Amino acid sequence: MTVKNVVVLGGGTGGIVAANSLRARLGREHKVVLVERNALHVFAPSFLWLMTGKRRRSQITRDLHHLVRPGIEVVCAEVVALDLANRRVTTTGLSVAFDHLVVALGAELAPEIVPGLPALHTFYTLEGAENLNLALSQFTGGKVIVLVSAMPYKCPGAPHEAAMLIADFLRRRGVGDRAEIHIYTPEPQPMPVAGPELGEAVKQMLTARQIAFHPLHRLSAVNPQSRELIFEGQPPVHYDLLAVVPPHRGSQLLRVAGLTNESGWVPVDRATLRTKHEHVYAIGDATTITIPGRWKPDVPMMLPKAGVFAHAQAEIVAQRIVADIAGLSCAVQFGGMGYCALEAGGNVAGFADGNFFAEPSPHVRLRKMDRTWHVGRVLFEKWWLSPLGLRRELLRLALLAGGKTFGIPMTL
């Protein structure tokens, strides 16, 4: 059998899962290479807890080498060029040939797209979440705005979670009665892909915590001197503290390589995650996947950018690559199932899950808020950040048992 080189670009959720699944399934004669510029892996879902002081930096970061299986070659370097014709990846450290390629480079944050937008306070980066924690700890009163600056953005529940957790944090500090919490977004409702019923349920969660939701506000600029947000066709809005969801964009590297569409995202077959290039797959936030239209049946929507999808897609791609190398057919497909815990403060959370490929439109439900969903999220964090071994396996089994109990299809 010919030795194959399988290269995975990106060491986030999708990249780690893809590399680990490939290594577990492929014979040792084949190489699995993971290329990631940061040797320190950061668990992004816990940025919200970092923002509210429930976590420290050391609790949500790990050496990348501790999270991948033995036998995976980890290249800590930045990808600078991708030659699809000659099947080669060039990094700042070396050049790597590939027979099969998995692109898991995620989405880039681009606050500079909006004039005046400050990048200091955001729950989308490690440093931004730490800065927000300091600002919230010193906050004495006024208007806090959670701002969705542009679409699309990853983790569609994050702005609503952030607002609820900020409200809970300020209440526990004793300044909640002197603070106003607002969400401004260009979206028509919370998590619009999930439908009007779920959107209304999330709005009720916000209203119960005295959080004002302002839809259909498209940001054009920020005036940091006067602390004003400038929206298209709307009067300026003053803020005292701004928590930002920055604009997201696709990788310029992938655009240059000819993998993306005009919007900068990688189109893939939604079932197999194949790109238009043979033996090249893309998963996670870097991709664009159409799903059935909800508001206008003839206008498709886009699958949200979320770690749960990247995780599931990585497993599918790994199985398909392994089958292809072995000369076998493979029927496994990505089915569009997804879920998300919505942290609400006070160690309780809601939970949304469903089929985003359902016809005629995605079918997603929001389950009743409970401590169970919060505990599940804590367990998942512990599992993800645990090195391979007995503890990680016990946490995996606990999560799978919980998923089975509550009818949640999970792959770990």
C-alpha positions in Angstrom: 0.0 0.0 0.0 1.2 3.5 -0.9 2.0 5.6 2.1 -0.3 8.7 2.3 0.3 12.1 3.9 -2.9 13.6 5.4 -2.5 17.2 6.5 -4.9 19.1 8.7 -4.7 22.9 8.7 -5.8 24.5 12.0 -5.7 23.3 15.6 -9.0 24.5 16.8 -12.0 22.2 17.5 -12.4 20.8 14.0 -8.7 20.4 13.4 -7.9 18.6 16.7 -10.9 16.2 16.3 -10.0 15.5 12.6 -6.3 14.8 13.4 -7.2 12.6 16.4 -9.8 10.6 14.5 -7.5 10.1 11.5 -4.7 8.9 13.7 -7.0 6.5 15.6 -8.3 5.0 12.3 -5.3 5.0 10.0 -2.5 2.5 10.0 0.9 3.8 11.3 2.4 3.6 7.9 0.4 6.7 7.0 1.3 10.2 8.3 -1.1 12.6 10.0 0.3 16.2 10.2 -1.5 18.9 12.1 -0.4 22.5 11.3 -1.2 25.2 13.9 0.5 28.5 14.5 -0.2 28.5 18.2 1.4 25.9 20.4 -0.9 26.9 23.3 -4.5 25.7 22.6 -7.2 28.0 24.0 -10.7 26.7 24.7 -12.8 29.5 23.3 -16.2 28.4 24.7 -14.9 29.3 28.1 -14.1 32.9 27.2 -17.5 33.9 28.7 -16.5 32.4 32.1 -13.1 34.2 31.8 -15.1 37.4 31.3 -17.0 36.9 34.5 -14.1 35.7 36.6 -15.2 32.1 36.8 -12.1 30.9 35.0 -8.5 32.0 34.8 -6.3 31.9 31.7 -4.4 28.8 33.0 -7.6 26.9 33.4 -8.7 27.1 29.8 -5.4 26.8 28.0 -3.3 23.7 27.2 -0.2 22.7 25.4 -1.5 21.5 22.0 0.7 18.5 22.1 -1.2 17.2 25.2 -4.5 17.1 23.3 -3.5 15.1 20.3 -2.8 11.4 19.9 0.7 10.0 19.8 1.8 9.6 16.2 0.5 13.0 15.0 3.2 15.2 13.7 2.4 18.7 15.1 3.9 21.6 13.1 3.7 24.8 15.1 4.0 27.3 12.3 1.8 29.7 10.3 0.5 28.6 6.8 1.7 31.2 4.3 0.8 29.5 1.0 -1.4 26.7 -0.3 -0.6 25.1 -3.6 -3.5 22.9 -4.5 -2.2 22.0 -8.0 1.1 20.6 -6.6 -0.5 19.5 -3.3 1.8 21.3 -1.0 1.5 23.6 2.1 4.1 26.1 2.8 4.5 27.4 6.4 6.9 29.8 8.1 8.9 26.7 9.2 8.8 24.2 6.4 6.9 22.9 3.3 4.6 19.9 3.7 3.3 17.7 0.9 -0.2 16.2 1.1 -2.3 13.5 -0.5 -5.4 14.5 1.5 -6.0 17.9 3.0 -8.5 19.0 5.7 -8.9 22.8 6.0 -10.0 23.8 9.5 -8.6 27.4 9.7 -11.7 28.9 11.1 -12.8 32.5 10.8 -10.6 35.5 11.3 -11.7 38.5 13.5 -11.5 41.8 11.7 -12.5 44.7 14.0 -10.7 47.1 11.6 -13.5 46.7 9.1 -15.8 49.0 11.2 -14.3 52.6 11.6 -13.6 53.3 15.2 -14.5 49.9 16.5 -12.5 49.2 19.7 -11.0 45.7 20.0 -10.2 46.0 23.7 -13.4 44.5 25.1 -14.5 41.4 23.4 -15.5 37.9 24.6 -14.1 36.4 21.3 -10.4 36.5 22.3 -8.5 35.5 25.4 -7.1 39.0 26.0 -10.4 40.6 25.2 -12.2 38.5 27.8 -9.6 39.3 30.4 -10.0 43.0 29.6 -13.7 42.7 29.9 -13.4 41.1 33.3 -11.3 44.0 34.6 -13.7 46.5 33.1 -16.7 44.8 34.6 -15.0 44.5 38.0 -14.5 48.3 38.0 -17.9 49.2 36.5 -20.0 51.4 38.8 -23.0 52.0 36.7 -24.3 53.1 33.3 -25.2 51.5 30.0 -23.5 48.2 28.9 -24.0 47.3 25.3 -23.3 43.8 23.8 -22.8 44.7 20.2 -23.0 42.3 17.2 -21.0 44.4 14.7 -21.5 42.3 11.6 -22.8 39.1 10.2 -21.9 36.2 10.1 -20.3 35.4 13.4 -19.4 32.2 15.2 -21.5 30.8 18.1 -24.9 32.4 17.5 -25.9 32.1 21.1 -22.8 33.9 22.5 -24.1 37.5 22.5 -27.2 36.5 24.5 -25.1 34.4 26.9 -22.7 37.3 27.4 -25.5 39.7 28.2 -27.1 37.4 30.7 -23.7 36.6 32.4 -22.8 40.3 32.5 -26.2 41.0 34.2 -25.6 38.2 36.7 -22.0 39.4 37.4 -23.0 43.0 38.0 -25.9 41.8 40.3 -23.5 39.7 42.3 -21.2 42.8 42.6 -24.1 44.8 43.9 -24.3 47.3 41.0 -26.9 45.5 39.0 -29.6 48.2 39.9 -27.3 50.9 38.5 -26.6 49.2 35.2 -28.6 48.9 31.9 -27.8 45.9 29.7 -28.6 46.1 26.0 -28.0 43.9 22.9 -27.8 45.6 19.5 -27.6 43.3 16.4 -28.4 43.5 12.7 -30.4 40.2 13.1 -34.2 40.3 13.1 -34.3 38.1 16.3 -32.0 36.0 18.5 -30.6 33.1 16.6 -32.8 33.6 13.5 -31.8 30.3 11.8 -33.5 28.4 14.7 -36.9 30.0 14.0 -39.4 32.4 15.6 -40.4 30.2 18.5 -36.9 29.7 19.7 -36.1 33.4 19.1 -39.1 34.4 21.2 -38.0 32.0 24.0 -34.5 33.6 24.1 -36.1 37.1 24.2 -38.1 36.0 27.2 -34.9 34.8 28.9 -33.4 38.2 28.2 -36.5 40.2 29.4 -36.6 38.2 32.6 -33.1 39.6 33.4 -34.1 43.1 32.3 -31.9 43.0 29.2 -33.2 45.0 26.3 -32.9 43.5 22.8 -32.6 45.8 19.8 -32.8 44.0 16.4 -32.2 45.3 12.9 -29.4 47.7 13.9 -26.7 47.6 11.3 -23.5 49.2 12.6 -21.6 51.6 10.3 -19.1 53.2 12.7 -18.2 53.8 16.4 -17.1 57.1 17.9 -14.9 56.1 20.9 -14.4 59.7 21.9 -18.2 60.4 22.5 -18.8 56.7 23.2 -21.5 56.5 20.5 -22.6 53.8 18.1 -23.5 54.9 14.6 -26.1 52.7 12.9 -27.5 52.9 9.4 -30.8 54.8 9.4 -30.9 55.0 13.2 -30.0 57.7 15.8 -26.7 57.4 17.5 -26.6 55.3 20.7 -24.5 56.1 23.8 -22.6 53.5 25.7 -20.6 53.4 28.9 -19.1 49.9 28.4 -19.0 48.0 25.1 -18.7 44.2 24.8 -18.1 43.5 21.1 -18.7 40.6 18.7 -16.1 41.7 16.0 -16.7 41.3 12.3 -15.6 37.9 11.0 -14.0 37.1 7.7 -12.6 34.1 5.9 -8.9 33.4 5.5 -7.1 35.5 2.8 -4.8 32.5 2.3 -7.8 30.4 1.2 -9.0 33.1 -1.1 -5.7 33.4 -2.8 -5.6 29.6 -3.1 -8.9 29.6 -5.0 -10.9 27.7 -2.4 -13.4 30.4 -1.4 -16.5 32.1 -2.9 -16.8 35.9 -3.3 -17.7 36.3 0.4 -14.5 34.6 1.4 -15.9 31.3 2.7 -15.2 27.8 1.4 -18.2 26.2 -0.3 -18.4 22.4 0.4 -20.7 19.6 -0.3 -22.9 19.7 2.9 -23.0 15.9 3.3 -19.4 15.0 2.6 -17.5 18.4 3.2 -15.7 17.9 0.0 -14.5 21.1 -1.8 -14.3 21.4 -5.6 -10.7 20.1 -5.4 -10.1 16.4 -5.3 -9.1 15.0 -1.8 -9.5 18.5 -0.3 -12.0 18.9 2.5 -13.0 21.9 4.6 -14.8 22.0 7.9 -16.1 24.3 10.6 -16.2 28.1 10.6 -14.2 28.4 7.3 -17.0 26.9 5.3 -20.3 28.0 3.9 -23.1 25.5 3.8 -26.6 26.2 2.6 -29.6 25.0 4.5 -33.4 25.2 3.8 -34.8 28.7 3.8 -37.1 29.7 6.7 -38.2 33.2 6.0 -38.2 32.9 2.2 -38.4 29.3 0.9 -36.6 30.2 -2.3 -33.7 32.0 -0.4 -31.5 29.5 1.4 -29.9 30.3 4.8 -26.4 29.5 5.9 -25.5 26.9 8.6 -24.4 28.7 11.7 -20.7 28.8 12.5 -20.3 26.7 15.7 -17.9 24.2 17.3 -20.5 21.5 17.5 -20.7 21.4 13.7 -17.0 21.5 13.3 -16.6 18.6 15.7 -19.2 16.4 13.8 -17.9 17.4 10.4 -14.3 16.4 11.4 -15.4 12.9 12.3 -17.2 12.5 9.0 -14.2 13.7 7.0 -11.8 11.5 8.9 -13.9 8.4 8.2 -14.2 9.3 4.5 -10.5 9.9 4.1 -9.7 6.6 5.8 -12.1 4.7 3.5 -10.7 6.4 0.5 -7.1 5.5 1.4 -8.3 1.9 1.9 -10.0 1.9 -1.4 -13.5 1.4 0.2 -16.7 3.2 -0.3 -18.1 5.3 2.6 -21.7 6.2 3.2 -21.3 8.3 6.3 -22.6 11.9 5.9 -22.9 15.0 8.0 -26.6 15.3 8.9 -26.8 18.8 10.3 -27.6 17.9 13.9 -26.4 20.5 16.4 -26.9 21.7 19.9 -25.8 24.6 22.2 -26.0 25.4 25.9 -27.1 29.0 26.7 -25.5 30.1 30.0 -27.8 32.4 31.9 -25.9 33.0 35.1 -26.5 31.5 38.5 -25.1 28.1 37.3 -28.2 27.5 35.1 -28.5 27.3 31.4 -30.9 26.6 28.6 -30.2 24.1 25.9 -31.1 24.3 22.2 -30.8 21.3 19.9 -32.2 20.0 16.6 -31.7 19.2 12.9 -30.5 22.2 10.9 -31.0 20.2 7.6 -34.7 19.5 8.3 -37.2 20.3 5.6 -38.9 22.7 4.9 -36.8 24.6 7.5 -34.5 23.8 10.5 -36.2 22.2 13.4 -34.7 23.4 16.7 -36.1 23.4 20.2 -35.1 25.2 23.4 -35.3 23.1 26.5 -36.2 24.5 29.9 -33.5 26.2 31.8 -31.8 24.0 34.4 -28.6 23.4 36.3 -28.2 20.1 34.3 -27.2 21.9 31.1 -24.7 24.0 33.0 -23.1 20.9 34.5 -23.0 19.3 31.1 -21.1 22.3 29.7 -18.6 22.1 32.6 -18.1 18.4 32.0 -17.5 19.0 28.3 -14.9 21.7 29.1 -13.1 19.3 31.5 -13.2 16.5 28.9 -11.9 18.7 26.1 -9.0 20.0 28.1 -8.0 16.7 29.7 -5.0 14.9 28.2 -5.6 11.5 26.7 -5.9 8.9 29.4 -8.3 7.4 32.0 -9.7 10.7 33.3 -10.6 11.9 29.8 -12.2 8.5 29.0 -14.4 8.6 32.1 -15.5 12.1 31.3 -16.3 11.0 27.8 -18.5 8.2 29.0 -20.3 10.5 31.5 -21.1 12.9 28.7 -22.3 10.1 26.4 -24.5 8.7 29.2 -26.0 12.2 29.7 -26.6 12.6 26.1 -28.4 9.3 25.8 -30.5 10.1 28.9 -31.7 13.4 27.4 -32.0 12.2 23.8 -29.0 14.2 22.5 -27.0 12.5 19.7 -23.3 13.1 20.6 -20.1 12.0 19.0 -17.0 12.3 21.2 
